[in-house]
Amino acid sequence: MFSNFLIGLREGLEASLVVCILIAYLVKTGNRDKLVPIWIGVGIAVFISLAFGAGLEFGSQEMTFKAQEALGGSLSIISVGLVTWMVFWMRRTARHLKTELHGKLDTALAMGTGALVATALLAVGREGLETSLFVWRAVHAADDGWHPMIGAFLGIGAAVVLGWLFYRGALRINLSKFFTWTGGMLVVVAAGVLAYGVHDLQEAEFLGGLHNLAFDVSGAIPPDSWYGTLLKGTFNFQPDPTVLQLVVWLGYLIPTLALFLAPVGFGRSVRATDQKARKATDEKSGADSADGGAHGSGDGAVRDGERVRDGARRAGSGTGGNQG
């Protein structure tokens, strides 16, 4: 339940912030009459997201067991890819999100009502579709009835309230730290969903090694115990994972979390330092060449001056001889 609450809170807050930025900009620029198209776009995005989630749930019920497992495993991998891209994207662009949305909104205002609807639809719809897909997979991975859905809706509800408080100026938090912490926790949740998706593909016989277990601690952590249920619902913990599940879980979690927690622009800063060093070396070499050229030009000028003076003296001597 907690993992789905986190998903709903994180994704819902992103969507809420987008809507708040769009509305605040329209109000600030005197375009209150353009708020209706924004809300229409938001409403369409919410409807499409709910319909997408319902289609996944009810459409998969008509499939055979192996087909369901194959679909679930494939969508797990896709959802983990989307969530991973989302947390890194927000980490990189959170500081410039407001400016980016303002630019898109200015373009939409110039194009008309339909463009405003499309702007809100695309901005919110992306978050909604990601939320639907990831929550659907997390619900099936937790296997805990409707509790995960309740957690997701509570998270979305909390995100809406937080968004409204942000808009009213009643709440101020460090969004950079918030998205860093929640993003890191989502990476842990995504690792569990990915491992569960691999297990689905093993049960669908798309991957082998279903009976090759890495360990089995079912005796110490029974799946039906309160703490086993808590671990499964929070981190998608499985007491008897296969070797392939464990390898995939570690292979995703360790490098992804390390890259996510690394300072923003870490790789770029190293490259920028190298580029600056090369530039300084090139400038120094150019300056040395210029100095050498200047010295050479000075020496040539001195020699030219000496030749001119010698020529003048000879001319003067010749003139004096003629006069004598």
Disulfide bonds with the S-S distance in Angstrom:
none
